[in-house]
Amino acid sequence: MIPQGKRSCHNFAVQSTLNTMKDSNGDLQHIRALMERSTRFLGLSGLSGVSAGAFALLGAAVAGRYLQGRPDLTPEPLAYSAGGQTGAEYWGPITFLVSTAMAVLASALLGAFWFTWRRSRRLGHHLLDRTARRLAWNMLLPLAAGGIFCIALLLHGLPGLVAPATLVFYGLALLHASKYTFDEIRWLGLSELLLGLIASFRPGAGLLFWALGFGVLHILYGGLMYLRHDRNDTATTP
């Protein structure tokens, strides 16, 4: 039988060891959080993806309604013009569709800026810190290349391949930049890339794939990011 005094000393030593281990674990988690914050942009909000997806679906609906009202634009799936003409019959619809896409892009960027700025402020992060600039730069290069490639497709009279190309290059951009932010961005990039490759074999269904990629996938992954990251911030912020 252990004497009462020795038992008390033993219990105190065990408790002290447990407390030390807890403190060490807390320090390790703190160090890990600091290292992650210094290398990855963690202010990205899932609501940015949800809003971008909503704007994309709205833009796809506008474009679809326009195409339905122009039955003369459907004989050739690679060119939204009657007989593949390159005059006003070609550039008129292309101008409308490109303008709609630019309006969707501008709205999505504004929504992304607003929700990400709000979350970054809540977390105490700078919106334009080094990690954010690195994330933006790594996305910019593939997107710029994709934009130039899509212009070439339009000039050569192949607008039916623009939707698959935008999905492929956007997916590559997300993959290229995913190491600087949340893991969900990598899976979103893979999904966009796969969808774009499938769409390249179905040029006549480009608008449908575009809506799935930029609309549905953004909403799904944005919602997942909100549930895994944003909601926890809201619950823990006083």
Secondary structure, DSSP 8 states (H G I E B T S, - for coil): ---HHHHHHHHHHHHHHHHHHHHHHHHHHHHHHHHHHHHS-----HHHHHHHHHHHHHHHHHHHHHHHT-GGG-SBTTBSSGGG--SHHHHHHHHHHHHHHHHHHHHHHHHHHHHHHHHHHHHT--TTSHHHHHHHHHHHHHHHHHHHHHHHHHHTT-GGGHHHHHHHHHHHHHHHHGGGS-HHHHHHHHHHHHHHHHHTT-GGGHHHHHIIIIIIHHHHHHHHHIIIIIHHHHHH--
